[in-house]
């Protein structure tokens, strides 16, 4: 186990673009899916600043679960129109060649998302564009990966022409319901549980000139991206990432320091030390998350208090009631009555 703590982050700009697509998608009726559940506003964090990548991937997983859309990431990629703004859209407009655009995308991807490696390699006449989230706490990257690969494929097809085809696609995770939907979307064979996630296509496509190439615009845009590159590989978002982790871990009954350290890929001692550097303790953070979640569930849902206590990882309802009284100076039932009366 490594002792290097890596917390991936996604930029506020990337979050805004994704949630805009997500909100439109989940509010639009789809014949095969029927009516959709409303998008949970509490799951959307502040989009003006970077946030933990863990929170973003959890947001997508939550939306997929609540809406019953097993291929949500693909639907998001397909839903985006050609006019949808993109952080890297300029690369696929003004780069000299498709290869130049992809090399720049790989180089500057941390502007949009850290804790992630994008690489372009070649072997045996095939180009491999890989996408790997290195933040160990992100355990379910399927929807994020499908959304990202889908957007890149759209850019490639726009530059290379409608006749261009992928050779195959690899996903480092299993696809729910099989690969049929993914193969239809990408128009190529899809291999799940692969060593890494990526797009694979003929290397000859890298030499294709982009019709709208503008060398000066390309240089200027790359210079702007260079200035926006993060100077630290590990953003100071550990507390926020842990809060997201705790929200789900408490429900699963595994919100312990040891389990958190394991999921974040460090030793318990390293995790404690990093938290101490930020002036917060693990148990104090867990108590805050539990009570914030309790307040939300009491005011926004009709779940019985006993069920809320279970979801928050309390072994007994009485223990939850005592903890909530210490936090809110009233019982859970009294809090719910006051919240619903307003």
Secondary structure, DSSP 8 states (H G I E B T S, - for coil): --------EE-HHHHHHHHHHHHHHHTS-BTTTBS-----GGG---TTS-EEHHHHHHHHHHHHHHHT-TTHHHHHHHH--TTS--TTTTHHHH-SBHHHHHHHHHHHGGGTBSSEEEEEEEETTEEEEEEEE--TT----HHHHHHHHHHHHHHHHHHH-TT---SEEE-SS--TT-SHHHHHHHTSEEE-S-SSEEEEEEGGGGG-B-TT--HHHHHHHHHHHHHHS-S-SS-S-HHHHHHHHHHHHHHTT---HHHHHHHTTS-HHHHHHHHHHTT--HHHHHHHHHHHHHHHHHHH----HHHHHHHTT-SSHHHHHHHHHHHHSS-HHHHHHHHHH-
